Amino acid sequence: MNLEIDFRSGIPIYLQVVERIKERLAAGKLKPGDQLPTVRALALELRVNFNTIARAYRIMDEAGIISTQQGRGTYILETPSPQAAESIRRQALEDLTRRYLADAERLGASPQEVDEALYRQVSPWKASQPPDKENKGSSL
């Protein structure tokens, strides 16, 4: 399938897989009815854990982008609706947040330290966003 994954980006591999497939859909490289590689085949191709690809496929299946049919394979259903795409985006953000907080807890960081670190990172990012994007999301 030749998906480009950046192992150093800090973005979880499963989210990168979801994004690369969505990009291929948007570009017309994948169309409804196209078959995706099996979870095992794609995991081998990308040299990642089987569960990583299974998680990406599960997210896309729940969003209505793909359908996995036992014994037949995994197929593109249709270009996701804006609501489905937003659902995927929100789920990915929730997953990243849970992961971030779990890592911070393992480091022994206090909630106040996490707030301060997040504020230091978010403030310059918010300042670089166009005004219409700045108002979507949290009040940090």
GUTITOR-12847 format. One record per residue (C-alpha): residue number from 1; residue in three letters; chain; y, z negated, x. Coordinates in steps of 0.02 Angstrom, whole numbers, plus 50000, padded with zeros to 5 digits. Example, Ala and Ser with C-alpha at 12.3 -4.5 7.8 and 13.67 -1.06 7.14 Angstrom:
+-----+-----+-------+-------+-------+-------+
:   n : res : chain :     Y :     Z :     X :
+-----+-----+-------+-------+-------+-------+
:   1 : Ala :     A : 49775 : 49610 : 50615 :
:   2 : Ser :     A : 49947 : 49643 : 50684 :
+-----+-----+-------+-------+-------+-------+
end
This chain:
+-----+-----+-------+-------+-------+-------+
:   n : res : chain :     Y :     Z :     X :
+-----+-----+-------+-------+-------+-------+
:   1 : Met :     A : 50000 : 50000 : 50000 :
:   2 : Asn :     A : 50110 : 49979 : 50154 :
:   3 : Leu :     A : 50220 : 49835 : 50095 :
:   4 : Glu :     A : 50342 : 49772 : 50225 :
:   5 : Ile :     A : 50333 : 49583 : 50239 :
:   6 : Asp :     A : 50443 : 49480 : 50355 :
:   7 : Phe :     A : 50344 : 49329 : 50415 :
:   8 : Arg :     A : 50500 : 49253 : 50495 :
:   9 : Ser :     A : 50619 : 49266 : 50348 :
:  10 : Gly :     A : 50584 : 49095 : 50273 :
:  11 : Ile :     A : 50551 : 49179 : 50105 :
:  12 : Pro :     A : 50375 : 49141 : 50046 :
:  13 : Ile :     A : 50256 : 49288 : 50069 :
:  14 : Tyr :     A : 50203 : 49287 : 49886 :
:  15 : Leu :     A : 50385 : 49309 : 49833 :
:  16 : Gln :     A : 50408 : 49450 : 49957 :
:  17 : Val :     A : 50254 : 49537 : 49884 :
:  18 : Val :     A : 50325 : 49519 : 49708 :
:  19 : Glu :     A : 50493 : 49587 : 49765 :
:  20 : Arg :     A : 50418 : 49735 : 49861 :
:  21 : Ile :     A : 50315 : 49786 : 49710 :
:  22 : Lys :     A : 50467 : 49769 : 49595 :
:  23 : Glu :     A : 50567 : 49876 : 49717 :
:  24 : Arg :     A : 50432 : 50010 : 49714 :
:  25 : Leu :     A : 50436 : 50006 : 49524 :
:  26 : Ala :     A : 50625 : 50023 : 49520 :
:  27 : Ala :     A : 50618 : 50167 : 49645 :
:  28 : Gly :     A : 50485 : 50258 : 49544 :
:  29 : Lys :     A : 50355 : 50244 : 49682 :
:  30 : Leu :     A : 50245 : 50145 : 49562 :
:  31 : Lys :     A : 50230 : 50195 : 49381 :
:  32 : Pro :     A : 50146 : 50122 : 49227 :
:  33 : Gly :     A : 49959 : 50149 : 49241 :
:  34 : Asp :     A : 49956 : 50149 : 49432 :
:  35 : Gln :     A : 49821 : 50040 : 49506 :
:  36 : Leu :     A : 49864 : 49907 : 49635 :
:  37 : Pro :     A : 49747 : 49858 : 49776 :
:  38 : Thr :     A : 49630 : 49714 : 49742 :
:  39 : Val :     A : 49691 : 49542 : 49792 :
:  40 : Arg :     A : 49568 : 49539 : 49936 :
:  41 : Ala :     A : 49613 : 49714 : 49997 :
:  42 : Leu :     A : 49800 : 49679 : 49997 :
:  43 : Ala :     A : 49773 : 49510 : 50082 :
:  44 : Leu :     A : 49673 : 49596 : 50219 :
:  45 : Glu :     A : 49802 : 49734 : 50237 :
:  46 : Leu :     A : 49946 : 49610 : 50253 :
:  47 : Arg :     A : 49842 : 49486 : 50353 :
:  48 : Val :     A : 49882 : 49343 : 50236 :
:  49 : Asn :     A : 49780 : 49217 : 50138 :
:  50 : Phe :     A : 49693 : 49280 : 49981 :
:  51 : Asn :     A : 49780 : 49144 : 49879 :
:  52 : Thr :     A : 49951 : 49209 : 49930 :
:  53 : Ile :     A : 49918 : 49379 : 49850 :
:  54 : Ala :     A : 49832 : 49298 : 49701 :
:  55 : Arg :     A : 49990 : 49196 : 49670 :
:  56 : Ala :     A : 50100 : 49351 : 49678 :
:  57 : Tyr :     A : 49986 : 49443 : 49558 :
:  58 : Arg :     A : 49983 : 49293 : 49440 :
:  59 : Ile :     A : 50174 : 49288 : 49435 :
:  60 : Met :     A : 50182 : 49473 : 49396 :
:  61 : Asp :     A : 50043 : 49460 : 49267 :
:  62 : Glu :     A : 50133 : 49317 : 49177 :
:  63 : Ala :     A : 50293 : 49420 : 49178 :
:  64 : Gly :     A : 50205 : 49569 : 49100 :
:  65 : Ile :     A : 50227 : 49684 : 49250 :
:  66 : Ile :     A : 50042 : 49703 : 49288 :
:  67 : Ser :     A : 49877 : 49676 : 49201 :
:  68 : Thr :     A : 49719 : 49623 : 49289 :
:  69 : Gln :     A : 49562 : 49678 : 49200 :
:  70 : Gln :     A : 49403 : 49593 : 49261 :
:  71 : Gly :     A : 49291 : 49722 : 49343 :
:  72 : Arg :     A : 49418 : 49864 : 49323 :
:  73 : Gly :     A : 49565 : 49816 : 49432 :
:  74 : Thr :     A : 49749 : 49778 : 49424 :
:  75 : Tyr :     A : 49870 : 49902 : 49346 :
:  76 : Ile :     A : 50056 : 49920 : 49324 :
:  77 : Leu :     A : 50097 : 49894 : 49141 :
:  78 : Glu :     A : 50276 : 49952 : 49131 :
:  79 : Thr :     A : 50445 : 49928 : 49210 :
:  80 : Pro :     A : 50488 : 49747 : 49174 :
:  81 : Ser :     A : 50617 : 49710 : 49043 :
:  82 : Pro :     A : 50776 : 49625 : 49102 :
:  83 : Gln :     A : 50708 : 49465 : 49023 :
:  84 : Ala :     A : 50544 : 49478 : 49120 :
:  85 : Ala :     A : 50636 : 49514 : 49282 :
:  86 : Glu :     A : 50748 : 49363 : 49253 :
:  87 : Ser :     A : 50596 : 49256 : 49216 :
:  88 : Ile :     A : 50518 : 49307 : 49382 :
:  89 : Arg :     A : 50680 : 49271 : 49474 :
:  90 : Arg :     A : 50699 : 49100 : 49395 :
:  91 : Gln :     A : 50517 : 49053 : 49429 :
:  92 : Ala :     A : 50536 : 49105 : 49611 :
:  93 : Leu :     A : 50693 : 48999 : 49627 :
:  94 : Glu :     A : 50604 : 48849 : 49550 :
:  95 : Asp :     A : 50459 : 48872 : 49671 :
:  96 : Leu :     A : 50577 : 48881 : 49820 :
:  97 : Thr :     A : 50669 : 48725 : 49762 :
:  98 : Arg :     A : 50508 : 48625 : 49742 :
:  99 : Arg :     A : 50452 : 48680 : 49914 :
: 100 : Tyr :     A : 50619 : 48635 : 49992 :
: 101 : Leu :     A : 50618 : 48462 : 49915 :
: 102 : Ala :     A : 50438 : 48431 : 49966 :
: 103 : Asp :     A : 50479 : 48480 : 50146 :
: 104 : Ala :     A : 50634 : 48369 : 50144 :
: 105 : Glu :     A : 50530 : 48224 : 50080 :
: 106 : Arg :     A : 50401 : 48251 : 50218 :
: 107 : Leu :     A : 50544 : 48242 : 50344 :
: 108 : Gly :     A : 50594 : 48075 : 50270 :
: 109 : Ala :     A : 50762 : 48138 : 50209 :
: 110 : Ser :     A : 50853 : 48040 : 50075 :
: 111 : Pro :     A : 50918 : 48124 : 49917 :
: 112 : Gln :     A : 51095 : 48102 : 49985 :
: 113 : Glu :     A : 51049 : 48189 : 50148 :
: 114 : Val :     A : 50971 : 48332 : 50050 :
: 115 : Asp :     A : 51129 : 48347 : 49943 :
: 116 : Glu :     A : 51239 : 48351 : 50098 :
: 117 : Ala :     A : 51131 : 48478 : 50189 :
: 118 : Leu :     A : 51124 : 48588 : 50035 :
: 119 : Tyr :     A : 51311 : 48577 : 50010 :
: 120 : Arg :     A : 51342 : 48628 : 50192 :
: 121 : Gln :     A : 51234 : 48782 : 50166 :
: 122 : Val :     A : 51290 : 48829 : 49991 :
: 123 : Ser :     A : 51478 : 48813 : 50017 :
: 124 : Pro :     A : 51497 : 48960 : 50140 :
: 125 : Trp :     A : 51372 : 49062 : 50039 :
: 126 : Lys :     A : 51471 : 49036 : 49878 :
: 127 : Ala :     A : 51632 : 49084 : 49967 :
: 128 : Ser :     A : 51554 : 49250 : 50017 :
: 129 : Gln :     A : 51495 : 49294 : 49840 :
: 130 : Pro :     A : 51591 : 49412 : 49726 :
: 131 : Pro :     A : 51679 : 49318 : 49583 :
: 132 : Asp :     A : 51557 : 49377 : 49448 :
: 133 : Lys :     A : 51405 : 49312 : 49545 :
: 134 : Glu :     A : 51491 : 49149 : 49590 :
: 135 : Asn :     A : 51493 : 49089 : 49409 :
: 136 : Lys :     A : 51307 : 49119 : 49379 :
: 137 : Gly :     A : 51203 : 48968 : 49423 :
: 138 : Ser :     A : 51235 : 48791 : 49471 :
: 139 : Ser :     A : 51397 : 48696 : 49492 :
: 140 : Leu :     A : 51370 : 48653 : 49676 :
+-----+-----+-------+-------+-------+-------+
end
